[in-house]
Amino acid sequence: MKLPLLLSEIRACRLCEKHLPYGPRPVVQAGAGARLLIVGQAPGRRVHETGIPWNDPSGERLRDWLGVPREQFYDESRIAIVPTAFCYPGKGKSGDLPPRAECAPAWHASLLEAMPEVRLTLLIGRHAQEYYLRENGRATLTETVAAFADYLPAYFPLPHPSPRNQAWWKANPWFERDVLPALRRHVASALL
């Protein structure tokens, strides 16, 4: 299936509509020539409202981590943004609810097939890592991120850049010291 048609079908998806407290609004960015694929968890409330992926403080931090300016980040011909669930799942007790499980199995394989130029896939957060790494992931997100080199050249696992994760960054100073420089090198190489 051609990517424009596939994206139209995704944006019209109502697969889990009855479970979405704010209704469906699939958010995805993809181009057939994209070289970097960012797989996150699910859009947050602000992204749901604007329809722009990573259009929040988490996105600002992510762009800083990648060393990529906003204009380049939103260039679908170079960077694809495909969350494990395309719609905002709603609020839970300690943050947003987890992504709906129906979404990735329904759409990801077709999207990946339509983007043959992807050189590197960033797996942001535990849900993305579990879906893509399956039994190859480590027991915890921290262990998976620390072992990032084991997943290269295809994948680069990352924690979620949410401001809620301040305690994680303080507890894991090696992330900024060791992982971010490697991340920037691999992202720059993928985008060449």
MIDREN-123668 format. One line per field, with one value per atom (N, C-alpha, C): residue number from 0; x, y, z; atom name. Coordinates in Angstrom, 2 decimals. Each point is the difference from the previous one (the first is absolute). Layout:
residues N
i NUM; ...;
X X; ...;
Y Y; ...;
Z Z; ...;
at CA; ...;
END
This chain:
residues 192
i 0; 0; 0; 1; 1; 1; 2; 2; 2; 3; 3; 3; 4; 4; 4; 5; 5; 5; 6; 6; 6; 7; 7; 7; 8; 8; 8; 9; 9; 9; 10; 10; 10; 11; 11; 11; 12; 12; 12; 13; 13; 13; 14; 14; 14; 15; 15; 15; 16; 16; 16; 17; 17; 17; 18; 18; 18; 19; 19; 19; 20; 20; 20; 21; 21; 21; 22; 22; 22; 23; 23; 23; 24; 24; 24; 25; 25; 25; 26; 26; 26; 27; 27; 27; 28; 28; 28; 29; 29; 29; 30; 30; 30; 31; 31; 31; 32; 32; 32; 33; 33; 33; 34; 34; 34; 35; 35; 35; 36; 36; 36; 37; 37; 37; 38; 38; 38; 39; 39; 39; 40; 40; 40; 41; 41; 41; 42; 42; 42; 43; 43; 43; 44; 44; 44; 45; 45; 45; 46; 46; 46; 47; 47; 47; 48; 48; 48; 49; 49; 49; 50; 50; 50; 51; 51; 51; 52; 52; 52; 53; 53; 53; 54; 54; 54; 55; 55; 55; 56; 56; 56; 57; 57; 57; 58; 58; 58; 59; 59; 59; 60; 60; 60; 61; 61; 61; 62; 62; 62; 63; 63; 63; 64; 64; 64; 65; 65; 65; 66; 66; 66; 67; 67; 67; 68; 68; 68; 69; 69; 69; 70; 70; 70; 71; 71; 71; 72; 72; 72; 73; 73; 73; 74; 74; 74; 75; 75; 75; 76; 76; 76; 77; 77; 77; 78; 78; 78; 79; 79; 79; 80; 80; 80; 81; 81; 81; 82; 82; 82; 83; 83; 83; 84; 84; 84; 85; 85; 85; 86; 86; 86; 87; 87; 87; 88; 88; 88; 89; 89; 89; 90; 90; 90; 91; 91; 91; 92; 92; 92; 93; 93; 93; 94; 94; 94; 95; 95; 95; 96; 96; 96; 97; 97; 97; 98; 98; 98; 99; 99; 99; 100; 100; 100; 101; 101; 101; 102; 102; 102; 103; 103; 103; 104; 104; 104; 105; 105; 105; 106; 106; 106; 107; 107; 107; 108; 108; 108; 109; 109; 109; 110; 110; 110; 111; 111; 111; 112; 112; 112; 113; 113; 113; 114; 114; 114; 115; 115; 115; 116; 116; 116; 117; 117; 117; 118; 118; 118; 119; 119; 119; 120; 120; 120; 121; 121; 121; 122; 122; 122; 123; 123; 123; 124; 124; 124; 125; 125; 125; 126; 126; 126; 127; 127; 127; 128; 128; 128; 129; 129; 129; 130; 130; 130; 131; 131; 131; 132; 132; 132; 133; 133; 133; 134; 134; 134; 135; 135; 135; 136; 136; 136; 137; 137; 137; 138; 138; 138; 139; 139; 139; 140; 140; 140; 141; 141; 141; 142; 142; 142; 143; 143; 143; 144; 144; 144; 145; 145; 145; 146; 146; 146; 147; 147; 147; 148; 148; 148; 149; 149; 149; 150; 150; 150; 151; 151; 151; 152; 152; 152; 153; 153; 153; 154; 154; 154; 155; 155; 155; 156; 156; 156; 157; 157; 157; 158; 158; 158; 159; 159; 159; 160; 160; 160; 161; 161; 161; 162; 162; 162; 163; 163; 163; 164; 164; 164; 165; 165; 165; 166; 166; 166; 167; 167; 167; 168; 168; 168; 169; 169; 169; 170; 170; 170; 171; 171; 171; 172; 172; 172; 173; 173; 173; 174; 174; 174; 175; 175; 175; 176; 176; 176; 177; 177; 177; 178; 178; 178; 179; 179; 179; 180; 180; 180; 181; 181; 181; 182; 182; 182; 183; 183; 183; 184; 184; 184; 185; 185; 185; 186; 186; 186; 187; 187; 187; 188; 188; 188; 189; 189; 189; 190; 190; 190; 191; 191; 191;
X 0.85; -0.85; 0.89; -0.37; 0.74; -0.15; 1.08; 0.02; -1.09; -0.26; -1.07; -1.37; -0.32; -1.26; 0.01; 1.12; 0.13; -0.16; 0.64; -0.13; -1.43; -0.70; -1.42; -0.82; 0.28; -0.74; 0.29; 1.27; 0.35; -0.70; 0.02; -0.62; -1.53; -0.57; -1.44; -0.33; 1.00; -0.20; -0.89; -0.88; -0.90; 0.02; 1.07; 0.12; -0.31; 0.50; -0.21; -0.80; -0.80; -0.76; -0.77; -0.62; -0.83; 0.81; 1.34; 0.86; 0.68; -0.22; 0.71; -0.90; 0.32; -0.87; -0.10; 0.98; -0.04; -0.24; -0.33; -0.26; 1.28; -0.12; 1.18; 0.53; 1.28; 0.69; 1.41; 0.13; 1.29; 1.05; 1.15; 1.11; 1.17; 0.44; 1.10; 0.67; 1.31; 0.76; 0.89; -0.07; 0.81; 0.18; 1.16; 0.31; 0.72; -0.21; 0.60; 1.52; 0.61; 1.46; 0.57; -0.83; 0.48; 1.15; 1.01; 1.17; 0.05; -0.72; -0.07; -1.46; -0.24; -1.34; -0.02; -0.93; -0.17; -1.27; 0.15; -1.15; -0.15; -1.04; -0.29; -1.12; -0.69; -1.05; -1.36; -0.50; -1.29; 0.00; -0.77; -0.07; -0.52; 0.51; -0.54; -1.16; -0.53; -1.19; 0.28; 1.15; 0.29; 0.17; 0.64; 0.17; -1.37; -0.85; -1.36; -0.73; 0.16; -0.70; 0.54; 1.32; 0.60; 0.15; 0.08; 0.23; 1.45; 0.90; 1.42; 0.78; 0.71; 0.71; 1.11; 0.16; 1.06; -0.05; -1.19; -0.18; -0.27; 0.98; -0.15; 1.39; 0.11; 1.32; 0.82; -0.66; 0.73; 0.66; -0.71; 0.55; 1.17; -0.07; 1.13; 1.25; -0.17; 1.14; 0.49; -0.91; 0.40; 0.82; -0.45; 0.75; 1.38; 0.10; 1.30; 0.88; -0.57; 0.77; 0.55; -0.82; 0.39; 0.95; 0.03; 0.78; -0.61; -1.34; -0.72; -0.91; 0.10; -0.90; -1.44; -0.92; -1.44; -0.37; 0.54; -0.35; 0.39; 1.18; 0.45; -0.81; -0.32; -0.77; -1.34; -0.62; -1.31; 0.07; 1.16; 0.16; -0.27; -1.21; -0.40; 0.80; 0.65; 0.83; 1.27; 0.33; 1.22; -0.28; -1.05; -0.29; -1.46; -0.20; -1.35; -0.26; -1.22; -0.41; -1.23; 0.19; -1.04; -0.12; -0.94; -0.14; -0.57; 0.14; -0.57; -1.53; -0.56; -1.43; -0.15; -0.82; -0.08; -0.91; -0.80; -0.96; 0.30; -0.39; 0.16; -0.90; 0.59; -0.80; -0.76; 0.30; -0.65; 0.92; -0.49; 0.78; -0.22; 1.10; -0.08; 0.32; 0.25; 0.27; 1.34; 1.00; 1.33; 0.54; -0.86; 0.41; -0.96; 0.42; -0.86; -0.12; -1.12; -0.20; 0.98; 0.27; 0.88; -0.64; 0.82; -0.54; -0.95; -0.99; -0.92; 0.77; -0.28; 0.75; -0.39; -1.14; -0.47; 0.78; 0.53; 0.51; 1.24; 1.07; 1.25; -0.17; -0.66; -0.17; -0.82; -0.90; -0.86; 0.75; 0.98; 0.55; 1.51; 0.77; 1.46; 0.67; -0.36; 0.67; -0.18; -1.21; -0.24; 0.78; 0.07; 0.77; 1.48; 0.55; 1.42; 0.29; -0.88; 0.16; -0.02; -0.77; -0.13; 1.13; 0.90; 1.13; 1.31; 0.41; 1.17; 1.34; 0.03; 1.27; 0.36; -0.83; 0.29; 1.31; 0.90; 1.32; 0.10; -0.77; 0.07; -1.39; -0.38; -1.28; 0.25; -0.50; 0.08; -1.21; 0.24; -1.08; -0.12; -0.99; -0.11; -1.02; 0.49; -0.86; -0.18; -0.44; -0.12; -0.96; -1.12; -0.98; 0.57; 0.70; 0.62; 1.08; 0.78; 1.06; -0.56; -1.05; -0.60; -0.57; -0.62; -0.62; 1.06; 1.07; 1.00; 1.11; 0.41; 1.12; -0.49; -1.24; -0.62; 0.89; 0.37; 0.81; 1.45; 0.42; 1.37; 0.20; -1.08; 0.11; 0.49; 0.55; 0.46; -1.17; 0.25; -1.06; -0.61; 0.79; -0.51; 0.36; -0.69; 0.32; 1.43; 0.40; 1.36; 1.04; -0.19; 0.95; 0.01; -1.17; -0.09; 0.71; -0.23; 0.65; 1.51; 0.44; 1.44; 0.67; -0.74; 0.54; -0.29; -0.19; -0.41; 0.87; 1.29; 0.91; -0.32; -0.59; -0.36; -1.10; -0.76; -1.14; 0.32; 1.16; 0.43; 0.43; -0.11; -0.29; -1.49; -0.86; -1.42; -0.76; 0.21; -0.80; 0.87; -0.59; 0.65; -1.07; 0.04; -1.01; 0.30; -1.06; 0.12; -1.09; 0.25; -1.09; -0.94; -1.15; -0.90; 0.53; 0.01; 0.53; -0.96; -1.03; -0.98; 0.65; -0.43; 0.48; -0.28; -0.94; -0.29; 1.16; 0.96; 1.10; 1.25; -0.12; 1.15; 0.77; -0.70; 0.67; 0.83; -0.50; 0.76; 1.32; -0.02; 1.25; 0.98; -0.49; 0.90; 0.61; -0.78; 0.49; 0.92; -0.02; 0.77; 0.82; 1.01; 0.78; 0.75; 0.22; 0.66; -0.79; -1.32; -0.80; 0.47; 0.09; 0.42; 1.47; 0.81; 1.44; 0.36; -0.62; 0.40; -0.97; -1.29; -0.99; -0.30; -0.19; -0.38; 1.03; 1.30; 0.96; -0.08; -0.17; -0.13; -1.30; -1.06; -1.28; 0.14; 0.61; 0.15; 0.83; 1.04; 0.83; -0.82; -0.74; -0.78; -1.14; -0.64; -1.06; 0.56; 1.12; 0.62; 0.39; 0.54; 0.39; -1.22; -1.08; -1.21; -0.59; 0.11; -0.62; 0.85; 1.22; 0.86; -0.61;
Y -1.18; 1.18; 1.24; 0.98; 1.26; 0.75; 0.67; 0.67; 1.07; 0.86; 1.00; -0.64; -1.08; -0.69; -0.62; -0.61; -0.61; 1.06; 1.15; 1.07; 0.50; 0.08; 0.39; -1.00; -1.28; -1.04; 0.07; 0.24; 0.12; 1.19; 1.13; 1.21; -0.12; -0.94; -0.24; -1.17; -0.60; -1.19; 0.29; -0.94; 0.08; -1.32; -0.75; -1.35; -0.06; 0.95; -0.05; 1.20; 0.58; 1.21; -0.09; -1.13; -0.11; 0.05; -0.13; 0.04; 1.35; 0.93; 1.28; 1.09; 0.50; 0.99; 1.33; 0.31; 1.25; -0.25; -1.22; -0.35; -0.24; -0.59; -0.30; 1.24; 0.13; 1.00; -0.55; -0.94; -0.61; 1.04; -0.07; 0.91; -0.84; 0.29; -0.75; 0.92; -0.21; 0.74; -1.02; -0.07; -0.97; 0.42; -0.33; 0.20; -1.22; -0.34; -1.22; 0.02; 1.17; 0.10; 0.26; -0.05; 0.28; -0.93; 0.56; -0.78; -0.27; 0.82; -0.17; -0.23; -1.04; -0.33; 0.17; 0.81; 0.20; -0.71; -1.02; -0.75; 0.35; 0.75; 0.36; -0.87; 0.51; -0.77; 0.36; 1.17; 0.49; 1.51; 0.70; 1.46; 0.39; 1.10; 0.58; 0.92; 0.63; 0.85; 1.18; 0.67; 1.15; -0.44; -1.12; -0.51; -0.36; -0.60; -0.32; 1.28; 1.05; 1.25; 0.67; -0.05; 0.69; -0.88; -1.32; -0.91; -0.02; 0.63; 0.06; -0.90; -1.02; -0.92; 0.69; -0.42; 0.51; 1.53; 0.56; 1.45; 0.38; -0.27; 0.22; 0.04; 0.18; 0.03; -1.28; -1.14; -1.24; 0.09; 0.57; 0.16; 0.96; 1.06; 0.93; -0.71; -0.79; -0.74; -1.04; -0.68; -1.00; 0.64; 1.12; 0.68; 0.41; 0.42; 0.33; -1.25; -1.10; -1.25; -0.39; 0.17; -0.43; 0.99; 1.24; 1.03; 0.39; -0.02; 0.26; 1.22; 1.00; 1.17; -0.37; 0.80; -0.25; -0.19; 0.85; -0.10; -1.37; -0.47; -1.30; -1.13; 0.15; -1.02; -0.25; 1.06; -0.13; -0.15; -0.35; -0.26; -1.49; -0.32; -1.40; -0.75; 0.73; -0.67; -0.58; 0.44; -0.46; -0.73; 0.43; -0.57; -0.43; -1.27; -0.54; -0.10; 0.32; -0.07; -0.89; -1.17; -1.03; -0.55; 0.50; -0.53; -1.42; -0.69; -1.35; 0.05; 1.14; 0.25; 1.43; 0.21; 1.29; 1.02; -0.44; 0.89; 0.14; 1.14; 0.25; -0.95; -0.81; -0.99; 0.54; 1.22; 0.57; 0.00; 0.57; 0.20; -1.15; -0.44; -1.00; 0.61; -0.83; 0.49; 0.73; -0.47; 0.60; 0.45; 0.52; 0.44; -0.54; 0.07; -0.51; -1.51; -0.51; -1.45; -0.59; -1.30; -0.62; 0.01; -0.12; -0.04; -1.18; 0.17; -1.09; -1.09; -1.23; -1.14; -0.34; 0.47; -0.36; 0.69; 1.15; 0.89; -0.53; -0.27; -0.41; -1.26; -1.06; -1.18; 0.28; 0.96; 0.30; 0.78; 0.83; 0.94; -0.02; -0.38; 0.19; -0.77; -1.24; -0.78; 0.66; 0.47; 0.66; 1.30; 0.75; 1.25; -0.28; -0.97; -0.32; -0.44; -0.77; -0.45; 1.19; 1.02; 1.17; 1.02; -0.29; 0.91; -0.79; -0.42; -0.89; 0.68; 1.31; 0.72; 0.21; -0.44; 0.21; -0.69; 0.78; -0.50; -0.24; 0.75; -0.10; 0.23; -0.82; 0.13; 0.28; 1.14; 0.35; -0.58; -0.74; -0.62; 0.75; 0.86; 0.91; -0.52; -0.38; -0.50; -1.51; -0.52; -1.45; -0.66; 0.66; -0.62; -0.20; 0.98; -0.14; -1.08; -0.02; -1.00; -1.41; -0.18; -1.34; -0.46; 0.91; -0.40; -0.39; 0.76; -0.24; -0.97; 0.05; -0.87; -1.36; -0.06; -1.23; -0.68; -1.25; -0.74; 0.47; 0.85; 0.50; 1.20; 0.55; 1.10; -0.51; 0.89; -0.36; 0.06; -0.36; -0.08; 1.36; 1.06; 1.34; 0.96; 1.13; 1.05; 0.48; 0.19; 0.47; -0.95; -1.28; -0.99; 0.01; 0.16; 0.03; 1.22; 1.16; 1.22; -0.09; -0.52; -0.14; -0.91; -0.96; -0.94; 0.44; 1.30; 0.51; -0.52; -0.13; -0.42; -1.42; -0.81; -1.36; -0.04; 1.09; 0.04; 0.72; 0.60; 0.69; -1.03; 0.27; 1.29; 0.27; -0.97; 0.17; 0.87; -0.24; 0.65; 0.76; 1.04; 0.75; 0.25; -0.75; 0.17; 1.22; 0.72; 1.21; 0.03; 0.71; 0.24; 1.04; 0.16; 1.05; 1.34; 1.02; 1.31; 0.86; -0.57; 0.75; 0.69; 1.21; 0.67; -0.82; -0.92; -0.87; -0.94; -0.13; -0.94; 0.64; 1.17; 0.68; -0.91; -0.73; -0.87; -1.08; -0.50; -1.03; 0.56; 1.22; 0.58; 0.27; 0.46; 0.24; -1.30; -1.06; -1.31; -0.69; 0.47; -0.65; 1.03; 0.60; 1.04; -0.52; -1.29; -0.60; 0.24; 0.20; 0.21; 1.24; 1.11; 1.25; -0.07; -0.61; -0.06; -0.95; -1.20; -1.05; -0.22; 0.06; -0.37; 1.16; 1.20; 1.11; 0.31; 0.01; 0.22; -1.09; -1.24; -1.09; 0.16; 0.37; 0.22; 1.06; 1.11; 1.09; -0.44; -0.77; -0.51; -0.91; -0.91; -0.96; 0.67; 0.99; 0.73; 0.79; 0.70; 0.78; -0.92; -1.16; -0.95; -0.51; -0.30; -0.51; 1.04; 1.27; 1.05; 0.49; -0.49; 0.41; -0.38;
Z 0.00; 0.00; 0.00; -0.76; -0.06; 1.33; 0.39; 1.30; 0.14; -0.97; 0.20; 0.31; -0.69; 0.26; 1.41; 0.36; 1.33; 1.09; -0.16; 0.99; 0.08; -1.12; 0.02; 0.79; -0.19; 0.73; 1.49; 0.36; 1.42; 0.61; -0.68; 0.55; 0.10; -0.73; 0.08; 0.94; 0.61; 0.84; 1.20; 0.27; 1.15; 0.77; -0.14; 0.56; 1.49; 0.78; 1.46; 0.50; -0.87; 0.31; 1.32; 0.28; 1.20; 1.29; -0.10; 1.17; 0.20; -0.90; 0.04; 0.58; 1.20; 0.63; -0.75; -0.84; -0.77; -1.49; -0.33; -1.39; -0.78; -1.18; -0.81; -0.71; -0.02; -0.82; -0.24; -0.92; -0.26; -0.42; 0.63; -0.27; -0.50; -1.23; -0.62; -1.01; -0.18; -1.01; -0.70; -1.32; -0.72; -1.45; -0.52; -1.41; -0.52; -1.24; -0.57; 0.07; -0.03; 0.05; 1.37; 1.06; 1.35; 0.36; 0.66; 0.39; 1.49; 0.77; 1.45; 0.37; 0.78; 0.48; 1.51; 0.49; 1.43; 0.42; 0.84; 0.50; 1.48; 0.31; 1.38; 0.54; 1.00; 0.65; -0.56; 0.33; -0.51; 0.16; -0.80; 0.16; 1.38; 0.51; 1.23; -0.32; 1.01; -0.17; -0.94; 0.17; -0.85; -1.46; -0.21; -1.37; -0.57; 0.80; -0.45; -0.45; 0.76; -0.31; -1.26; -0.21; -1.15; -1.23; 0.20; -1.12; -0.46; 0.76; -0.35; 0.94; -0.51; 0.88; 0.80; 1.24; 0.89; 0.12; -0.03; 0.09; 1.46; 0.85; 1.43; 0.64; 1.31; 0.64; -0.24; -0.08; -0.31; -1.37; -0.95; -1.35; -0.03; 0.79; 0.07; 0.51; 1.05; 0.54; -1.02; -0.67; -0.98; -1.13; -0.51; -1.07; 0.49; 1.26; 0.57; 0.08; 0.48; 0.07; -1.38; -1.03; -1.34; -0.67; 0.49; -0.66; -1.33; -0.07; -1.24; 0.20; -0.87; 0.13; -0.35; 0.48; -0.18; -1.47; -0.90; -1.42; -0.57; 0.36; -0.50; 0.62; 1.29; 0.71; -0.68; -0.51; -0.64; -1.52; -0.51; -1.44; -0.23; -0.41; -0.15; -1.07; -0.88; -1.00; 0.62; 1.22; 0.67; 1.31; 0.72; 1.32; 0.06; 0.33; 0.20; 1.50; 0.39; 1.41; 0.08; 0.58; 0.02; 1.42; 0.80; 1.35; 0.00; 1.12; 0.06; -0.02; 0.41; -0.16; -0.49; -1.00; -0.66; 0.69; 0.96; 0.65; 1.49; 0.54; 1.44; 0.78; 0.90; 0.72; 1.20; 0.42; 1.17; 1.21; 1.07; 1.22; 0.97; 0.64; 1.04; 1.35; 1.00; 1.36; 0.09; -0.73; 0.12; -1.35; -0.83; -1.33; -1.04; -1.24; -1.08; 0.07; -0.47; -0.07; -1.02; 0.08; -0.99; -1.39; -1.03; -1.36; -0.19; -0.83; -0.32; -0.75; 0.34; -0.56; -1.44; -0.47; -1.35; -1.11; 0.29; -1.04; -0.72; 0.73; -0.65; -0.85; 0.50; -0.85; -1.27; 0.08; -1.15; -1.08; 0.37; -0.96; -0.20; 0.99; -0.08; -1.12; -0.23; -1.05; -1.36; -0.29; -1.28; -0.12; 1.10; -0.03; -0.24; 0.70; -0.17; -1.44; -0.57; -1.38; -0.97; 0.33; -0.88; 0.20; 0.96; 0.26; -0.06; -1.18; -0.12; 0.26; 0.10; 0.19; 1.47; 0.94; 1.42; 0.36; 0.58; 0.40; 1.50; 0.77; 1.46; 0.57; 0.98; 0.68; 1.47; 0.47; 1.41; 0.71; 1.06; 0.78; 1.31; 0.10; 1.13; 1.00; 1.16; 1.06; -0.04; 1.10; 0.19; -1.00; -0.31; -0.90; -1.40; -0.52; -1.32; 0.03; 1.07; 0.11; 0.10; 0.77; 0.12; -1.33; -0.75; -1.26; -1.04; -0.10; -1.03; 0.41; 1.25; 0.43; 0.48; 0.41; 0.51; 1.02; -0.21; 0.99; 0.04; -0.92; 0.00; 0.93; 0.52; 0.95; 1.35; 0.77; 1.34; 0.98; 1.24; 1.00; 0.32; -0.10; 0.32; -1.13; -0.04; -0.96; 0.21; 1.24; 0.31; -0.57; 0.18; -0.53; -1.52; -0.61; -1.46; -0.56; 0.60; -0.46; 0.21; 1.13; 0.27; -1.02; -0.54; -0.98; -1.42; -0.22; -1.32; -1.13; 0.21; -1.07; -0.49; 0.84; -0.40; -1.05; -0.12; -0.92; -1.32; -0.05; -1.22; -1.03; -1.29; -0.60; -0.24; 0.27; -0.35; 1.01; 1.29; 1.04; 0.98; 0.58; 1.06; 1.07; 1.12; 1.04; 0.88; 0.36; 0.82; 1.06; 1.10; 0.94; -0.60; 0.59; -0.47; 0.47; -0.86; 0.38; 0.82; 0.56; 0.78; 1.20; 0.31; 1.22; 1.27; -0.08; 1.16; 0.33; -0.91; 0.19; 0.59; 0.61; 0.59; 0.96; 0.83; 0.98; -0.70; -1.13; -0.73; -0.50; -0.58; -0.52; 1.12; 1.15; 1.13; 0.50; -0.01; 0.48; -1.01; -1.25; -1.07; -0.79; 0.63; -0.68; -1.23; -0.08; -1.16; -1.28; 0.12; -1.20; -0.75; 0.70; -0.64; -0.43; 0.82; -0.25; -1.15; -0.01; -0.94; -1.16; 0.30; -1.01; -0.96; 0.53; -0.89; -1.09; 0.30; -1.10; -1.07; 0.41; -0.97; -0.80; 0.67; -0.68; -1.08; 0.33; -0.98; -1.20; 0.24; -1.11; -0.91; 0.58; -0.80; -0.75; 0.63; -0.66; -1.18; 0.22; -1.08; -1.16; 0.30; -1.05; -0.77; 0.72; -0.65; -0.95; 0.37; -0.78; -1.17; -0.13; -1.13; -1.33;
at N; CA; C; N; CA; C; N; CA; C; N; CA; C; N; CA; C; N; CA; C; N; CA; C; N; CA; C; N; CA; C; N; CA; C; N; CA; C; N; CA; C; N; CA; C; N; CA; C; N; CA; C; N; CA; C; N; CA; C; N; CA; C; N; CA; C; N; CA; C; N; CA; C; N; CA; C; N; CA; C; N; CA; C; N; CA; C; N; CA; C; N; CA; C; N; CA; C; N; CA; C; N; CA; C; N; CA; C; N; CA; C; N; CA; C; N; CA; C; N; CA; C; N; CA; C; N; CA; C; N; CA; C; N; CA; C; N; CA; C; N; CA; C; N; CA; C; N; CA; C; N; CA; C; N; CA; C; N; CA; C; N; CA; C; N; CA; C; N; CA; C; N; CA; C; N; CA; C; N; CA; C; N; CA; C; N; CA; C; N; CA; C; N; CA; C; N; CA; C; N; CA; C; N; CA; C; N; CA; C; N; CA; C; N; CA; C; N; CA; C; N; CA; C; N; CA; C; N; CA; C; N; CA; C; N; CA; C; N; CA; C; N; CA; C; N; CA; C; N; CA; C; N; CA; C; N; CA; C; N; CA; C; N; CA; C; N; CA; C; N; CA; C; N; CA; C; N; CA; C; N; CA; C; N; CA; C; N; CA; C; N; CA; C; N; CA; C; N; CA; C; N; CA; C; N; CA; C; N; CA; C; N; CA; C; N; CA; C; N; CA; C; N; CA; C; N; CA; C; N; CA; C; N; CA; C; N; CA; C; N; CA; C; N; CA; C; N; CA; C; N; CA; C; N; CA; C; N; CA; C; N; CA; C; N; CA; C; N; CA; C; N; CA; C; N; CA; C; N; CA; C; N; CA; C; N; CA; C; N; CA; C; N; CA; C; N; CA; C; N; CA; C; N; CA; C; N; CA; C; N; CA; C; N; CA; C; N; CA; C; N; CA; C; N; CA; C; N; CA; C; N; CA; C; N; CA; C; N; CA; C; N; CA; C; N; CA; C; N; CA; C; N; CA; C; N; CA; C; N; CA; C; N; CA; C; N; CA; C; N; CA; C; N; CA; C; N; CA; C; N; CA; C; N; CA; C; N; CA; C; N; CA; C; N; CA; C; N; CA; C; N; CA; C; N; CA; C; N; CA; C; N; CA; C; N; CA; C; N; CA; C; N; CA; C; N; CA; C; N; CA; C; N; CA; C; N; CA; C; N; CA; C; N; CA; C; N; CA; C; N; CA; C; N; CA; C; N; CA; C; N; CA; C; N; CA; C; N; CA; C; N; CA; C; N; CA; C; N; CA; C; N; CA; C; N; CA; C; N; CA; C; N; CA; C; N; CA; C; N; CA; C; N; CA; C; N; CA; C; N; CA; C; N; CA; C; N; CA; C; N; CA; C; N; CA; C; N; CA; C; N; CA; C; N; CA; C; N; CA; C; N; CA; C; N; CA; C; N; CA; C; N; CA; C; N; CA; C; N; CA; C; N; CA; C; N; CA; C; N; CA; C;
END
